[in-house]
Amino acid sequence: MLSYEELERIKGMCSQTNEKQDYMTMRKSEREEKRNLSLNRVSKWPNTIQAERERKEYERIKKLEDDEVSIFNTFFTVTIDQEKRGRRRGRGVPAKFEARGS
């Protein structure tokens, strides 16, 4: 029984391609492997232009989310403070918080 690698080797030997075409195919695959290796290394570097762009975009989105949460918390705190002040003045529970049907 032949392994897959042996079968491919035999097919390659039997094919009618010329040496120049084989050489070009080999060079192309080597270049692609080296390119992928290089891209893999560069993707981990923090000091590239692309990494800086991604970092700035992340920080911008984070700031917007923090501002949104801050605005919500401020609004919620103001609403609760207004409700407490209303109770202190003897108004009781504001109408929008009263249970209906009672």
VEXLUM-452253 format. One record per residue (C-alpha): x, y, z. Coordinates in Angstrom, 2 decimals. Example, Ala and Ser with C-alpha at 12.3 -4.5 7.8 and 13.67 -1.06 7.14 Angstrom:
2
{{12.30; -4.50; 7.80}}
{{13.67; -1.06; 7.14}}
END
This chain:
102
{{0.00; 0.00; 0.00}}
{{1.30; 3.46; -0.93}}
{{1.08; 6.49; 1.28}}
{{-0.40; 9.69; -0.06}}
{{3.03; 11.35; -0.21}}
{{4.49; 8.49; -2.23}}
{{1.57; 8.60; -4.66}}
{{2.02; 12.35; -5.13}}
{{5.76; 11.87; -5.69}}
{{5.11; 9.24; -8.35}}
{{2.49; 11.45; -10.02}}
{{4.98; 14.31; -10.05}}
{{7.64; 12.16; -11.66}}
{{5.23; 10.93; -14.33}}
{{3.79; 14.30; -15.21}}
{{4.84; 15.96; -18.43}}
{{5.80; 19.34; -16.94}}
{{9.12; 20.91; -17.69}}
{{11.75; 21.81; -15.11}}
{{11.23; 25.56; -15.44}}
{{7.54; 25.22; -14.59}}
{{8.33; 23.00; -11.59}}
{{10.94; 25.49; -10.41}}
{{8.50; 28.41; -10.70}}
{{5.83; 26.48; -8.79}}
{{8.31; 25.62; -6.06}}
{{9.51; 29.24; -5.80}}
{{5.93; 30.50; -5.65}}
{{5.05; 28.14; -2.81}}
{{8.24; 29.08; -0.91}}
{{7.45; 32.78; -1.28}}
{{3.91; 32.22; -0.05}}
{{5.15; 30.29; 2.99}}
{{7.68; 33.02; 3.85}}
{{5.05; 35.72; 3.36}}
{{2.63; 33.97; 5.71}}
{{5.38; 33.50; 8.30}}
{{6.27; 37.19; 8.07}}
{{2.64; 38.33; 8.35}}
{{2.20; 36.09; 11.37}}
{{5.20; 37.69; 13.08}}
{{4.20; 41.25; 12.19}}
{{0.67; 40.75; 13.51}}
{{2.10; 40.50; 17.04}}
{{4.16; 43.71; 16.84}}
{{2.64; 46.68; 18.71}}
{{4.61; 49.38; 16.87}}
{{3.22; 49.06; 13.34}}
{{0.95; 51.57; 11.64}}
{{-1.89; 49.04; 11.52}}
{{-1.48; 48.22; 15.22}}
{{-1.59; 51.94; 16.08}}
{{-4.77; 52.39; 14.03}}
{{-6.44; 49.45; 15.75}}
{{-5.37; 50.71; 19.19}}
{{-6.73; 54.20; 18.50}}
{{-10.02; 52.79; 17.19}}
{{-10.33; 50.57; 20.29}}
{{-9.67; 53.54; 22.59}}
{{-12.19; 55.71; 20.70}}
{{-14.90; 53.06; 21.01}}
{{-14.09; 52.47; 24.68}}
{{-14.31; 56.21; 25.39}}
{{-17.70; 56.44; 23.65}}
{{-19.00; 53.47; 25.65}}
{{-17.70; 54.96; 28.90}}
{{-19.35; 58.30; 28.09}}
{{-22.62; 56.53; 27.33}}
{{-22.51; 54.66; 30.64}}
{{-21.59; 57.87; 32.47}}
{{-24.52; 59.75; 30.95}}
{{-26.90; 56.91; 31.88}}
{{-25.59; 56.82; 35.46}}
{{-25.87; 60.60; 35.76}}
{{-29.45; 60.56; 34.48}}
{{-30.39; 57.64; 36.73}}
{{-28.82; 59.32; 39.78}}
{{-30.59; 62.61; 39.05}}
{{-33.92; 60.79; 38.67}}
{{-33.47; 58.99; 41.99}}
{{-32.43; 62.25; 43.71}}
{{-35.52; 63.99; 42.37}}
{{-37.70; 61.15; 43.64}}
{{-36.13; 61.37; 47.11}}
{{-36.61; 65.14; 47.23}}
{{-40.27; 64.68; 46.29}}
{{-40.78; 62.26; 49.18}}
{{-39.09; 64.63; 51.63}}
{{-41.47; 67.39; 50.66}}
{{-44.42; 65.19; 51.56}}
{{-45.50; 64.32; 48.07}}
{{-45.07; 60.61; 48.60}}
{{-44.36; 58.42; 45.64}}
{{-44.51; 60.25; 42.31}}
{{-47.50; 59.34; 40.16}}
{{-45.44; 57.49; 37.59}}
{{-44.20; 55.07; 40.30}}
{{-47.56; 54.44; 41.98}}
{{-49.18; 51.05; 41.55}}
{{-52.20; 51.26; 39.29}}
{{-55.58; 49.96; 40.37}}
{{-55.16; 50.70; 44.08}}
END
